[in-house]
Amino acid sequence: MTVPAEVERLLTSEPLMAHLATCREGRPHVAPVWYVYDERADRVELVTTGRKLANVRANPRVALSIQKDEGGHARWMVSLLGTAEVVDDEAATREATRRINAKYGASEDAWSENRLVRVSVGTASSRTYD
């Protein structure tokens, strides 16, 4: 198992934003995304379009950072490094969109133009703060 149980617990604890880091013309590009974690496959699913999607198609090496804050004070953070795959399957994209939108309270068909991206986790690290 790549992702330790404590990291899985943090990733699935509440609907927090992740920051997806991709590479654009040799420079980093970071943008917020909604996600779901699939513990059966040690992977993160997200749906996106535009620059993030183009970057993943050009270079599948990505990083994700998720952090829980309370009143501006960090409580925990998770950092994931992995390989992204764009899934050009309409049914899989619709299902992922439904799961992600439900997690964040959006309508089932919101942002239907997005494409499914699956990130296979290579390494995972976390830290909690007192």
Backbone atoms as SQL, in Angstrom:
CREATE TABLE atoms (id INTEGER PRIMARY KEY, chain TEXT, resi INTEGER, resn TEXT, atom TEXT, x REAL, y REAL, z REAL);
INSERT INTO atoms VALUES
  (1, 'A', 1, 'MET', 'N', 0.841, -1.187, 0.000),
  (2, 'A', 1, 'MET', 'CA', 0.000, 0.000, 0.000),
  (3, 'A', 1, 'MET', 'C', 0.883, 1.246, 0.000),
  (4, 'A', 2, 'THR', 'N', 0.648, 2.133, -0.951),
  (5, 'A', 2, 'THR', 'CA', 1.405, 3.373, -1.068),
  (6, 'A', 2, 'THR', 'C', 0.952, 4.409, -0.053),
  (7, 'A', 3, 'VAL', 'N', -0.346, 4.487, 0.165),
  (8, 'A', 3, 'VAL', 'CA', -0.917, 5.534, 1.006),
  (9, 'A', 3, 'VAL', 'C', -1.210, 4.965, 2.393),
  (10, 'A', 4, 'PRO', 'N', -0.523, 5.471, 3.425),
  (11, 'A', 4, 'PRO', 'CA', -0.766, 4.983, 4.791),
  (12, 'A', 4, 'PRO', 'C', -2.202, 5.257, 5.245),
  (13, 'A', 5, 'ALA', 'N', -2.684, 4.449, 6.159),
  (14, 'A', 5, 'ALA', 'CA', -4.058, 4.566, 6.654),
  (15, 'A', 5, 'ALA', 'C', -4.352, 5.959, 7.209),
  (16, 'A', 6, 'GLU', 'N', -3.411, 6.568, 7.916),
  (17, 'A', 6, 'GLU', 'CA', -3.642, 7.904, 8.474),
  (18, 'A', 6, 'GLU', 'C', -3.827, 8.941, 7.360),
  (19, 'A', 7, 'VAL', 'N', -3.065, 8.821, 6.289),
  (20, 'A', 7, 'VAL', 'CA', -3.221, 9.736, 5.156),
  (21, 'A', 7, 'VAL', 'C', -4.589, 9.515, 4.503),
  (22, 'A', 8, 'GLU', 'N', -4.994, 8.259, 4.327),
  (23, 'A', 8, 'GLU', 'CA', -6.322, 7.971, 3.779),
  (24, 'A', 8, 'GLU', 'C', -7.413, 8.610, 4.640),
  (25, 'A', 9, 'ARG', 'N', -7.266, 8.505, 5.951),
  (26, 'A', 9, 'ARG', 'CA', -8.257, 9.094, 6.851),
  (27, 'A', 9, 'ARG', 'C', -8.351, 10.601, 6.650),
  (28, 'A', 10, 'LEU', 'N', -7.213, 11.254, 6.534),
  (29, 'A', 10, 'LEU', 'CA', -7.209, 12.706, 6.321),
  (30, 'A', 10, 'LEU', 'C', -7.809, 13.058, 4.959),
  (31, 'A', 11, 'LEU', 'N', -7.459, 12.322, 3.924),
  (32, 'A', 11, 'LEU', 'CA', -7.954, 12.620, 2.573),
  (33, 'A', 11, 'LEU', 'C', -9.466, 12.474, 2.447),
  (34, 'A', 12, 'THR', 'N', -10.046, 11.628, 3.272),
  (35, 'A', 12, 'THR', 'CA', -11.482, 11.369, 3.173),
  (36, 'A', 12, 'THR', 'C', -12.281, 12.008, 4.304),
  (37, 'A', 13, 'SER', 'N', -11.639, 12.794, 5.165),
  (38, 'A', 13, 'SER', 'CA', -12.290, 13.304, 6.365),
  (39, 'A', 13, 'SER', 'C', -13.329, 14.390, 6.110),
  (40, 'A', 14, 'GLU', 'N', -13.113, 15.232, 5.108),
  (41, 'A', 14, 'GLU', 'CA', -14.051, 16.319, 4.843),
  (42, 'A', 14, 'GLU', 'C', -13.771, 16.905, 3.463),
  (43, 'A', 15, 'PRO', 'N', -14.702, 17.686, 2.924),
  (44, 'A', 15, 'PRO', 'CA', -14.528, 18.223, 1.561),
  (45, 'A', 15, 'PRO', 'C', -13.610, 19.455, 1.529),
  (46, 'A', 16, 'LEU', 'N', -12.324, 19.204, 1.465),
  (47, 'A', 16, 'LEU', 'CA', -11.343, 20.285, 1.372),
  (48, 'A', 16, 'LEU', 'C', -10.840, 20.405, -0.066),
  (49, 'A', 17, 'MET', 'N', -10.357, 21.580, -0.400),
  (50, 'A', 17, 'MET', 'CA', -9.759, 21.792, -1.718),
  (51, 'A', 17, 'MET', 'C', -8.371, 21.159, -1.746),
  (52, 'A', 18, 'ALA', 'N', -8.027, 20.649, -2.905),
  (53, 'A', 18, 'ALA', 'CA', -6.648, 20.219, -3.148),
  (54, 'A', 18, 'ALA', 'C', -6.029, 21.240, -4.077),
  (55, 'A', 19, 'HIS', 'N', -4.730, 21.343, -4.056),
  (56, 'A', 19, 'HIS', 'CA', -4.009, 22.152, -5.040),
  (57, 'A', 19, 'HIS', 'C', -3.229, 21.185, -5.918),
  (58, 'A', 20, 'LEU', 'N', -3.538, 21.239, -7.205),
  (59, 'A', 20, 'LEU', 'CA', -2.905, 20.374, -8.188),
  (60, 'A', 20, 'LEU', 'C', -1.743, 21.129, -8.821),
  (61, 'A', 21, 'ALA', 'N', -0.566, 20.533, -8.720),
  (62, 'A', 21, 'ALA', 'CA', 0.620, 21.122, -9.348),
  (63, 'A', 21, 'ALA', 'C', 0.953, 20.337, -10.611),
  (64, 'A', 22, 'THR', 'N', 0.987, 21.055, -11.723),
  (65, 'A', 22, 'THR', 'CA', 1.373, 20.477, -13.005),
  (66, 'A', 22, 'THR', 'C', 2.555, 21.285, -13.526),
  (67, 'A', 23, 'CYS', 'N', 3.016, 20.908, -14.699),
  (68, 'A', 23, 'CYS', 'CA', 4.143, 21.620, -15.299),
  (69, 'A', 23, 'CYS', 'C', 3.699, 22.231, -16.622),
  (70, 'A', 24, 'ARG', 'N', 4.037, 23.493, -16.828),
  (71, 'A', 24, 'ARG', 'CA', 3.693, 24.208, -18.055),
  (72, 'A', 24, 'ARG', 'C', 4.956, 24.856, -18.594),
  (73, 'A', 25, 'GLU', 'N', 5.406, 24.350, -19.729),
  (74, 'A', 25, 'GLU', 'CA', 6.596, 24.894, -20.390),
  (75, 'A', 25, 'GLU', 'C', 7.779, 24.988, -19.428),
  (76, 'A', 26, 'GLY', 'N', 7.974, 23.908, -18.645),
  (77, 'A', 26, 'GLY', 'CA', 9.103, 23.856, -17.737),
  (78, 'A', 26, 'GLY', 'C', 8.929, 24.642, -16.446),
  (79, 'A', 27, 'ARG', 'N', 7.746, 25.186, -16.230),
  (80, 'A', 27, 'ARG', 'CA', 7.486, 25.973, -15.018),
  (81, 'A', 27, 'ARG', 'C', 6.281, 25.377, -14.293),
  (82, 'A', 28, 'PRO', 'N', 6.244, 25.489, -12.978),
  (83, 'A', 28, 'PRO', 'CA', 5.106, 24.934, -12.237),
  (84, 'A', 28, 'PRO', 'C', 3.835, 25.743, -12.455),
  (85, 'A', 29, 'HIS', 'N', 2.720, 25.040, -12.431),
  (86, 'A', 29, 'HIS', 'CA', 1.399, 25.651, -12.507),
  (87, 'A', 29, 'HIS', 'C', 0.559, 24.990, -11.412),
  (88, 'A', 30, 'VAL', 'N', 0.022, 25.770, -10.490),
  (89, 'A', 30, 'VAL', 'CA', -0.747, 25.242, -9.367),
  (90, 'A', 30, 'VAL', 'C', -2.143, 25.841, -9.412),
  (91, 'A', 31, 'ALA', 'N', -3.153, 24.974, -9.229),
  (92, 'A', 31, 'ALA', 'CA', -4.533, 25.433, -9.260),
  (93, 'A', 31, 'ALA', 'C', -5.380, 24.582, -8.311),
  (94, 'A', 32, 'PRO', 'N', -6.401, 25.176, -7.701),
  (95, 'A', 32, 'PRO', 'CA', -7.268, 24.422, -6.795),
  (96, 'A', 32, 'PRO', 'C', -8.197, 23.494, -7.578),
  (97, 'A', 33, 'VAL', 'N', -8.487, 22.341, -6.983),
  (98, 'A', 33, 'VAL', 'CA', -9.409, 21.369, -7.581),
  (99, 'A', 33, 'VAL', 'C', -10.189, 20.667, -6.474),
  (100, 'A', 34, 'TRP', 'N', -11.367, 20.179, -6.835),
  (101, 'A', 34, 'TRP', 'CA', -12.106, 19.258, -5.990),
  (102, 'A', 34, 'TRP', 'C', -11.625, 17.866, -6.343),
  (103, 'A', 35, 'TYR', 'N', -11.719, 16.936, -5.404),
  (104, 'A', 35, 'TYR', 'CA', -11.215, 15.587, -5.645),
  (105, 'A', 35, 'TYR', 'C', -11.990, 14.570, -4.814),
  (106, 'A', 36, 'VAL', 'N', -11.834, 13.306, -5.185),
  (107, 'A', 36, 'VAL', 'CA', -12.224, 12.184, -4.339),
  (108, 'A', 36, 'VAL', 'C', -11.038, 11.233, -4.306),
  (109, 'A', 37, 'TYR', 'N', -10.868, 10.590, -3.167),
  (110, 'A', 37, 'TYR', 'CA', -9.800, 9.612, -3.020),
  (111, 'A', 37, 'TYR', 'C', -10.390, 8.212, -3.104),
  (112, 'A', 38, 'ASP', 'N', -9.811, 7.373, -3.946),
  (113, 'A', 38, 'ASP', 'CA', -10.238, 5.981, -4.120),
  (114, 'A', 38, 'ASP', 'C', -9.228, 5.090, -3.415),
  (115, 'A', 39, 'GLU', 'N', -9.571, 4.686, -2.179),
  (116, 'A', 39, 'GLU', 'CA', -8.628, 3.901, -1.380),
  (117, 'A', 39, 'GLU', 'C', -8.386, 2.508, -1.945),
  (118, 'A', 40, 'ARG', 'N', -9.307, 1.988, -2.741),
  (119, 'A', 40, 'ARG', 'CA', -9.117, 0.651, -3.329),
  (120, 'A', 40, 'ARG', 'C', -7.967, 0.641, -4.329),
  (121, 'A', 41, 'ALA', 'N', -7.702, 1.784, -4.940),
  (122, 'A', 41, 'ALA', 'CA', -6.694, 1.843, -6.004),
  (123, 'A', 41, 'ALA', 'C', -5.541, 2.798, -5.690),
  (124, 'A', 42, 'ASP', 'N', -5.473, 3.334, -4.471),
  (125, 'A', 42, 'ASP', 'CA', -4.443, 4.334, -4.137),
  (126, 'A', 42, 'ASP', 'C', -4.377, 5.425, -5.199),
  (127, 'A', 43, 'ARG', 'N', -5.539, 6.003, -5.501),
  (128, 'A', 43, 'ARG', 'CA', -5.552, 7.063, -6.509),
  (129, 'A', 43, 'ARG', 'C', -6.560, 8.143, -6.148),
  (130, 'A', 44, 'VAL', 'N', -6.302, 9.297, -6.718),
  (131, 'A', 44, 'VAL', 'CA', -7.174, 10.455, -6.574),
  (132, 'A', 44, 'VAL', 'C', -7.848, 10.685, -7.911),
  (133, 'A', 45, 'GLU', 'N', -9.143, 10.969, -7.853),
  (134, 'A', 45, 'GLU', 'CA', -9.860, 11.342, -9.070),
  (135, 'A', 45, 'GLU', 'C', -10.266, 12.802, -8.969),
  (136, 'A', 46, 'LEU', 'N', -10.131, 13.504, -10.073),
  (137, 'A', 46, 'LEU', 'CA', -10.576, 14.880, -10.181),
  (138, 'A', 46, 'LEU', 'C', -11.085, 15.086, -11.597),
  (139, 'A', 47, 'VAL', 'N', -11.868, 16.108, -11.784),
  (140, 'A', 47, 'VAL', 'CA', -12.340, 16.455, -13.121),
  (141, 'A', 47, 'VAL', 'C', -11.948, 17.893, -13.389),
  (142, 'A', 48, 'THR', 'N', -11.442, 18.133, -14.582),
  (143, 'A', 48, 'THR', 'CA', -10.939, 19.463, -14.896),
  (144, 'A', 48, 'THR', 'C', -10.962, 19.684, -16.404),
  (145, 'A', 49, 'THR', 'N', -10.585, 20.864, -16.793),
  (146, 'A', 49, 'THR', 'CA', -10.489, 21.237, -18.207),
  (147, 'A', 49, 'THR', 'C', -9.445, 22.338, -18.326),
  (148, 'A', 50, 'GLY', 'N', -9.278, 22.885, -19.499),
  (149, 'A', 50, 'GLY', 'CA', -8.406, 24.039, -19.690),
  (150, 'A', 50, 'GLY', 'C', -6.933, 23.745, -19.495),
  (151, 'A', 51, 'ARG', 'N', -6.238, 24.694, -18.867),
  (152, 'A', 51, 'ARG', 'CA', -4.787, 24.643, -18.699),
  (153, 'A', 51, 'ARG', 'C', -4.338, 23.407, -17.914),
  (154, 'A', 52, 'LYS', 'N', -5.044, 23.087, -16.821),
  (155, 'A', 52, 'LYS', 'CA', -4.661, 21.914, -16.019),
  (156, 'A', 52, 'LYS', 'C', -4.706, 20.643, -16.861),
  (157, 'A', 53, 'LEU', 'N', -5.765, 20.484, -17.633),
  (158, 'A', 53, 'LEU', 'CA', -5.912, 19.295, -18.461),
  (159, 'A', 53, 'LEU', 'C', -4.827, 19.238, -19.533),
  (160, 'A', 54, 'ALA', 'N', -4.562, 20.346, -20.188),
  (161, 'A', 54, 'ALA', 'CA', -3.504, 20.395, -21.199),
  (162, 'A', 54, 'ALA', 'C', -2.148, 20.063, -20.592),
  (163, 'A', 55, 'ASN', 'N', -1.890, 20.575, -19.401),
  (164, 'A', 55, 'ASN', 'CA', -0.620, 20.294, -18.730),
  (165, 'A', 55, 'ASN', 'C', -0.468, 18.804, -18.422),
  (166, 'A', 56, 'VAL', 'N', -1.533, 18.174, -17.927),
  (167, 'A', 56, 'VAL', 'CA', -1.471, 16.745, -17.610),
  (168, 'A', 56, 'VAL', 'C', -1.249, 15.925, -18.875),
  (169, 'A', 57, 'ARG', 'N', -1.898, 16.312, -19.962),
  (170, 'A', 57, 'ARG', 'CA', -1.708, 15.588, -21.229),
  (171, 'A', 57, 'ARG', 'C', -0.250, 15.696, -21.690),
  (172, 'A', 58, 'ALA', 'N', 0.377, 16.832, -21.469),
  (173, 'A', 58, 'ALA', 'CA', 1.757, 17.050, -21.908),
  (174, 'A', 58, 'ALA', 'C', 2.781, 16.412, -20.975),
  (175, 'A', 59, 'ASN', 'N', 2.473, 16.367, -19.674),
  (176, 'A', 59, 'ASN', 'CA', 3.408, 15.831, -18.684),
  (177, 'A', 59, 'ASN', 'C', 2.584, 15.258, -17.533),
  (178, 'A', 60, 'PRO', 'N', 2.515, 13.945, -17.402),
  (179, 'A', 60, 'PRO', 'CA', 1.633, 13.335, -16.402),
  (180, 'A', 60, 'PRO', 'C', 2.149, 13.371, -14.969),
  (181, 'A', 61, 'ARG', 'N', 3.359, 13.848, -14.743),
  (182, 'A', 61, 'ARG', 'CA', 3.871, 13.911, -13.369),
  (183, 'A', 61, 'ARG', 'C', 3.254, 15.109, -12.661),
  (184, 'A', 62, 'VAL', 'N', 2.576, 14.828, -11.535),
  (185, 'A', 62, 'VAL', 'CA', 1.844, 15.872, -10.810),
  (186, 'A', 62, 'VAL', 'C', 2.073, 15.743, -9.309),
  (187, 'A', 63, 'ALA', 'N', 1.654, 16.767, -8.604),
  (188, 'A', 63, 'ALA', 'CA', 1.633, 16.751, -7.138),
  (189, 'A', 63, 'ALA', 'C', 0.291, 17.314, -6.690),
  (190, 'A', 64, 'LEU', 'N', -0.176, 16.834, -5.548),
  (191, 'A', 64, 'LEU', 'CA', -1.388, 17.351, -4.925),
  (192, 'A', 64, 'LEU', 'C', -1.061, 17.707, -3.484),
  (193, 'A', 65, 'SER', 'N', -1.600, 18.829, -3.039),
  (194, 'A', 65, 'SER', 'CA', -1.421, 19.263, -1.666),
  (195, 'A', 65, 'SER', 'C', -2.791, 19.591, -1.092),
  (196, 'A', 66, 'ILE', 'N', -3.094, 19.026, 0.074),
  (197, 'A', 66, 'ILE', 'CA', -4.355, 19.280, 0.757),
  (198, 'A', 66, 'ILE', 'C', -4.003, 19.710, 2.175),
  (199, 'A', 67, 'GLN', 'N', -4.662, 20.770, 2.647),
  (200, 'A', 67, 'GLN', 'CA', -4.366, 21.274, 3.986),
  (201, 'A', 67, 'GLN', 'C', -5.653, 21.641, 4.698),
  (202, 'A', 68, 'LYS', 'N', -5.734, 21.285, 5.964),
  (203, 'A', 68, 'LYS', 'CA', -6.855, 21.661, 6.836),
  (204, 'A', 68, 'LYS', 'C', -6.405, 22.826, 7.698),
  (205, 'A', 69, 'ASP', 'N', -7.159, 23.919, 7.643),
  (206, 'A', 69, 'ASP', 'CA', -6.887, 25.110, 8.448),
  (207, 'A', 69, 'ASP', 'C', -8.079, 25.397, 9.354),
  (208, 'A', 70, 'GLU', 'N', -7.808, 26.001, 10.477),
  (209, 'A', 70, 'GLU', 'CA', -8.857, 26.523, 11.356),
  (210, 'A', 70, 'GLU', 'C', -8.432, 27.919, 11.787),
  (211, 'A', 71, 'GLY', 'N', -9.189, 28.909, 11.352),
  (212, 'A', 71, 'GLY', 'CA', -8.880, 30.281, 11.719),
  (213, 'A', 71, 'GLY', 'C', -7.501, 30.730, 11.271),
  (214, 'A', 72, 'GLY', 'N', -7.036, 30.222, 10.133),
  (215, 'A', 72, 'GLY', 'CA', -5.728, 30.601, 9.613),
  (216, 'A', 72, 'GLY', 'C', -4.568, 29.806, 10.176),
  (217, 'A', 73, 'HIS', 'N', -4.872, 28.803, 11.006),
  (218, 'A', 73, 'HIS', 'CA', -3.832, 27.962, 11.596),
  (219, 'A', 73, 'HIS', 'C', -3.925, 26.556, 11.008),
  (220, 'A', 74, 'ALA', 'N', -2.808, 26.069, 10.465),
  (221, 'A', 74, 'ALA', 'CA', -2.780, 24.736, 9.877),
  (222, 'A', 74, 'ALA', 'C', -2.999, 23.680, 10.951),
  (223, 'A', 75, 'ARG', 'N', -3.845, 22.692, 10.636),
  (224, 'A', 75, 'ARG', 'CA', -4.078, 21.551, 11.533),
  (225, 'A', 75, 'ARG', 'C', -3.386, 20.294, 10.999),
  (226, 'A', 76, 'TRP', 'N', -3.420, 20.120, 9.677),
  (227, 'A', 76, 'TRP', 'CA', -2.720, 19.006, 9.055),
  (228, 'A', 76, 'TRP', 'C', -2.512, 19.297, 7.574),
  (229, 'A', 77, 'MET', 'N', -1.586, 18.556, 6.975),
  (230, 'A', 77, 'MET', 'CA', -1.369, 18.667, 5.537),
  (231, 'A', 77, 'MET', 'C', -1.020, 17.296, 4.980),
  (232, 'A', 78, 'VAL', 'N', -1.369, 17.097, 3.720),
  (233, 'A', 78, 'VAL', 'CA', -1.030, 15.881, 2.977),
  (234, 'A', 78, 'VAL', 'C', -0.405, 16.321, 1.666),
  (235, 'A', 79, 'SER', 'N', 0.663, 15.655, 1.297),
  (236, 'A', 79, 'SER', 'CA', 1.322, 15.896, 0.015),
  (237, 'A', 79, 'SER', 'C', 1.400, 14.570, -0.729),
  (238, 'A', 80, 'LEU', 'N', 0.928, 14.576, -1.974),
  (239, 'A', 80, 'LEU', 'CA', 0.937, 13.379, -2.814),
  (240, 'A', 80, 'LEU', 'C', 1.707, 13.655, -4.091),
  (241, 'A', 81, 'LEU', 'N', 2.564, 12.740, -4.486),
  (242, 'A', 81, 'LEU', 'CA', 3.240, 12.799, -5.777),
  (243, 'A', 81, 'LEU', 'C', 2.752, 11.614, -6.582),
  (244, 'A', 82, 'GLY', 'N', 2.473, 11.842, -7.859),
  (245, 'A', 82, 'GLY', 'CA', 1.953, 10.733, -8.641),
  (246, 'A', 82, 'GLY', 'C', 1.974, 10.979, -10.123),
  (247, 'A', 83, 'THR', 'N', 1.362, 10.034, -10.815),
  (248, 'A', 83, 'THR', 'CA', 1.264, 10.065, -12.271),
  (249, 'A', 83, 'THR', 'C', -0.202, 10.171, -12.653),
  (250, 'A', 84, 'ALA', 'N', -0.514, 11.163, -13.459),
  (251, 'A', 84, 'ALA', 'CA', -1.899, 11.421, -13.849),
  (252, 'A', 84, 'ALA', 'C', -2.196, 10.796, -15.202),
  (253, 'A', 85, 'GLU', 'N', -3.448, 10.387, -15.339),
  (254, 'A', 85, 'GLU', 'CA', -3.935, 9.832, -16.603),
  (255, 'A', 85, 'GLU', 'C', -5.254, 10.504, -16.929),
  (256, 'A', 86, 'VAL', 'N', -5.371, 11.053, -18.135),
  (257, 'A', 86, 'VAL', 'CA', -6.648, 11.595, -18.592),
  (258, 'A', 86, 'VAL', 'C', -7.471, 10.418, -19.095),
  (259, 'A', 87, 'VAL', 'N', -8.678, 10.284, -18.572),
  (260, 'A', 87, 'VAL', 'CA', -9.562, 9.181, -18.944),
  (261, 'A', 87, 'VAL', 'C', -10.606, 9.720, -19.913),
  (262, 'A', 88, 'ASP', 'N', -10.446, 9.388, -21.178),
  (263, 'A', 88, 'ASP', 'CA', -11.371, 9.869, -22.203),
  (264, 'A', 88, 'ASP', 'C', -12.525, 8.883, -22.375),
  (265, 'A', 89, 'ASP', 'N', -13.281, 8.710, -21.297),
  (266, 'A', 89, 'ASP', 'CA', -14.440, 7.810, -21.275),
  (267, 'A', 89, 'ASP', 'C', -15.592, 8.596, -20.680),
  (268, 'A', 90, 'GLU', 'N', -16.622, 8.842, -21.484),
  (269, 'A', 90, 'GLU', 'CA', -17.746, 9.686, -21.056),
  (270, 'A', 90, 'GLU', 'C', -18.458, 9.139, -19.827),
  (271, 'A', 91, 'ALA', 'N', -18.704, 7.837, -19.793),
  (272, 'A', 91, 'ALA', 'CA', -19.421, 7.252, -18.657),
  (273, 'A', 91, 'ALA', 'C', -18.592, 7.366, -17.375),
  (274, 'A', 92, 'ALA', 'N', -17.306, 7.081, -17.449),
  (275, 'A', 92, 'ALA', 'CA', -16.431, 7.186, -16.273),
  (276, 'A', 92, 'ALA', 'C', -16.343, 8.638, -15.805),
  (277, 'A', 93, 'THR', 'N', -16.286, 9.578, -16.740),
  (278, 'A', 93, 'THR', 'CA', -16.224, 11.002, -16.392),
  (279, 'A', 93, 'THR', 'C', -17.515, 11.443, -15.709),
  (280, 'A', 94, 'ARG', 'N', -18.668, 11.018, -16.247),
  (281, 'A', 94, 'ARG', 'CA', -19.952, 11.375, -15.623),
  (282, 'A', 94, 'ARG', 'C', -20.034, 10.832, -14.199),
  (283, 'A', 95, 'GLU', 'N', -19.617, 9.586, -14.004),
  (284, 'A', 95, 'GLU', 'CA', -19.678, 8.975, -12.674),
  (285, 'A', 95, 'GLU', 'C', -18.744, 9.693, -11.692),
  (286, 'A', 96, 'ALA', 'N', -17.540, 10.009, -12.122),
  (287, 'A', 96, 'ALA', 'CA', -16.603, 10.737, -11.259),
  (288, 'A', 96, 'ALA', 'C', -17.135, 12.134, -10.949),
  (289, 'A', 97, 'THR', 'N', -17.684, 12.802, -11.939),
  (290, 'A', 97, 'THR', 'CA', -18.256, 14.133, -11.730),
  (291, 'A', 97, 'THR', 'C', -19.380, 14.070, -10.707),
  (292, 'A', 98, 'ARG', 'N', -20.229, 13.051, -10.813),
  (293, 'A', 98, 'ARG', 'CA', -21.329, 12.885, -9.858),
  (294, 'A', 98, 'ARG', 'C', -20.787, 12.710, -8.438),
  (295, 'A', 99, 'ARG', 'N', -19.781, 11.835, -8.255),
  (296, 'A', 99, 'ARG', 'CA', -19.215, 11.592, -6.919),
  (297, 'A', 99, 'ARG', 'C', -18.536, 12.844, -6.355),
  (298, 'A', 100, 'ILE', 'N', -17.759, 13.512, -7.185),
  (299, 'A', 100, 'ILE', 'CA', -17.047, 14.707, -6.717),
  (300, 'A', 100, 'ILE', 'C', -18.026, 15.821, -6.391),
  (301, 'A', 101, 'ASN', 'N', -18.981, 16.079, -7.276),
  (302, 'A', 101, 'ASN', 'CA', -19.951, 17.142, -7.029),
  (303, 'A', 101, 'ASN', 'C', -20.780, 16.865, -5.780),
  (304, 'A', 102, 'ALA', 'N', -21.141, 15.598, -5.539),
  (305, 'A', 102, 'ALA', 'CA', -21.896, 15.249, -4.332),
  (306, 'A', 102, 'ALA', 'C', -21.068, 15.543, -3.080),
  (307, 'A', 103, 'LYS', 'N', -19.776, 15.241, -3.128),
  (308, 'A', 103, 'LYS', 'CA', -18.902, 15.493, -1.978),
  (309, 'A', 103, 'LYS', 'C', -18.887, 16.973, -1.607),
  (310, 'A', 104, 'TYR', 'N', -18.936, 17.854, -2.618),
  (311, 'A', 104, 'TYR', 'CA', -18.819, 19.301, -2.378),
  (312, 'A', 104, 'TYR', 'C', -20.160, 20.036, -2.433),
  (313, 'A', 105, 'GLY', 'N', -21.259, 19.300, -2.544),
  (314, 'A', 105, 'GLY', 'CA', -22.578, 19.924, -2.496),
  (315, 'A', 105, 'GLY', 'C', -23.010, 20.619, -3.776),
  (316, 'A', 106, 'ALA', 'N', -22.418, 20.268, -4.900),
  (317, 'A', 106, 'ALA', 'CA', -22.807, 20.858, -6.187),
  (318, 'A', 106, 'ALA', 'C', -23.811, 19.943, -6.882),
  (319, 'A', 107, 'SER', 'N', -24.539, 20.489, -7.835),
  (320, 'A', 107, 'SER', 'CA', -25.494, 19.657, -8.570),
  (321, 'A', 107, 'SER', 'C', -24.742, 18.589, -9.368),
  (322, 'A', 108, 'GLU', 'N', -25.423, 17.480, -9.577),
  (323, 'A', 108, 'GLU', 'CA', -24.813, 16.305, -10.203),
  (324, 'A', 108, 'GLU', 'C', -24.209, 16.595, -11.576),
  (325, 'A', 109, 'ASP', 'N', -24.827, 17.500, -12.326),
  (326, 'A', 109, 'ASP', 'CA', -24.368, 17.747, -13.702),
  (327, 'A', 109, 'ASP', 'C', -23.576, 19.058, -13.856),
  (328, 'A', 110, 'ALA', 'N', -23.204, 19.680, -12.757),
  (329, 'A', 110, 'ALA', 'CA', -22.406, 20.911, -12.846),
  (330, 'A', 110, 'ALA', 'C', -21.039, 20.610, -13.459),
  (331, 'A', 111, 'TRP', 'N', -20.542, 21.506, -14.235),
  (332, 'A', 111, 'TRP', 'CA', -19.231, 21.417, -14.875),
  (333, 'A', 111, 'TRP', 'C', -19.079, 20.155, -15.729),
  (334, 'A', 112, 'SER', 'N', -20.107, 19.867, -16.494),
  (335, 'A', 112, 'SER', 'CA', -20.112, 18.654, -17.317),
  (336, 'A', 112, 'SER', 'C', -19.077, 18.693, -18.439),
  (337, 'A', 113, 'GLU', 'N', -18.484, 19.844, -18.703),
  (338, 'A', 113, 'GLU', 'CA', -17.455, 19.944, -19.749),
  (339, 'A', 113, 'GLU', 'C', -16.099, 19.397, -19.292),
  (340, 'A', 114, 'ASN', 'N', -15.948, 19.153, -17.991),
  (341, 'A', 114, 'ASN', 'CA', -14.677, 18.658, -17.461),
  (342, 'A', 114, 'ASN', 'C', -14.384, 17.230, -17.917),
  (343, 'A', 115, 'ARG', 'N', -13.123, 16.863, -17.848),
  (344, 'A', 115, 'ARG', 'CA', -12.644, 15.511, -18.167),
  (345, 'A', 115, 'ARG', 'C', -12.103, 14.882, -16.899),
  (346, 'A', 116, 'LEU', 'N', -12.216, 13.574, -16.815),
  (347, 'A', 116, 'LEU', 'CA', -11.723, 12.823, -15.666),
  (348, 'A', 116, 'LEU', 'C', -10.211, 12.665, -15.732),
  (349, 'A', 117, 'VAL', 'N', -9.561, 12.946, -14.610),
  (350, 'A', 117, 'VAL', 'CA', -8.128, 12.715, -14.445),
  (351, 'A', 117, 'VAL', 'C', -7.955, 11.836, -13.211),
  (352, 'A', 118, 'ARG', 'N', -7.238, 10.726, -13.393),
  (353, 'A', 118, 'ARG', 'CA', -6.920, 9.836, -12.273),
  (354, 'A', 118, 'ARG', 'C', -5.436, 9.961, -11.972),
  (355, 'A', 119, 'VAL', 'N', -5.131, 10.185, -10.702),
  (356, 'A', 119, 'VAL', 'CA', -3.747, 10.320, -10.269),
  (357, 'A', 119, 'VAL', 'C', -3.389, 9.088, -9.445),
  (358, 'A', 120, 'SER', 'N', -2.503, 8.267, -9.983),
  (359, 'A', 120, 'SER', 'CA', -1.977, 7.123, -9.244),
  (360, 'A', 120, 'SER', 'C', -0.904, 7.640, -8.297),
  (361, 'A', 121, 'VAL', 'N', -1.097, 7.398, -7.013),
  (362, 'A', 121, 'VAL', 'CA', -0.187, 7.937, -6.001),
  (363, 'A', 121, 'VAL', 'C', 1.093, 7.119, -5.963),
  (364, 'A', 122, 'GLY', 'N', 2.218, 7.808, -6.095),
  (365, 'A', 122, 'GLY', 'CA', 3.529, 7.177, -5.975),
  (366, 'A', 122, 'GLY', 'C', 4.063, 7.287, -4.570),
  (367, 'A', 123, 'THR', 'N', 3.960, 8.494, -3.994),
  (368, 'A', 123, 'THR', 'CA', 4.372, 8.709, -2.612),
  (369, 'A', 123, 'THR', 'C', 3.354, 9.608, -1.914),
  (370, 'A', 124, 'ALA', 'N', 3.219, 9.390, -0.615),
  (371, 'A', 124, 'ALA', 'CA', 2.295, 10.183, 0.186),
  (372, 'A', 124, 'ALA', 'C', 2.964, 10.525, 1.503),
  (373, 'A', 125, 'SER', 'N', 2.830, 11.770, 1.915),
  (374, 'A', 125, 'SER', 'CA', 3.353, 12.179, 3.208),
  (375, 'A', 125, 'SER', 'C', 2.330, 13.090, 3.873),
  (376, 'A', 126, 'SER', 'N', 2.412, 13.158, 5.190),
  (377, 'A', 126, 'SER', 'CA', 1.474, 14.014, 5.932),
  (378, 'A', 126, 'SER', 'C', 2.165, 14.550, 7.170),
  (379, 'A', 127, 'ARG', 'N', 1.526, 15.570, 7.708),
  (380, 'A', 127, 'ARG', 'CA', 2.005, 16.150, 8.957),
  (381, 'A', 127, 'ARG', 'C', 0.815, 16.747, 9.676),
  (382, 'A', 128, 'THR', 'N', 0.774, 16.565, 10.973),
  (383, 'A', 128, 'THR', 'CA', -0.255, 17.211, 11.789),
  (384, 'A', 128, 'THR', 'C', 0.411, 18.251, 12.654),
  (385, 'A', 129, 'TYR', 'N', -0.344, 19.284, 12.992),
  (386, 'A', 129, 'TYR', 'CA', 0.179, 20.390, 13.783),
  (387, 'A', 129, 'TYR', 'C', -0.635, 20.515, 15.056),
  (388, 'A', 130, 'ASP', 'N', 0.022, 20.742, 16.165),
  (389, 'A', 130, 'ASP', 'CA', -0.684, 20.906, 17.448),
  (390, 'A', 130, 'ASP', 'C', -1.005, 22.353, 17.708);
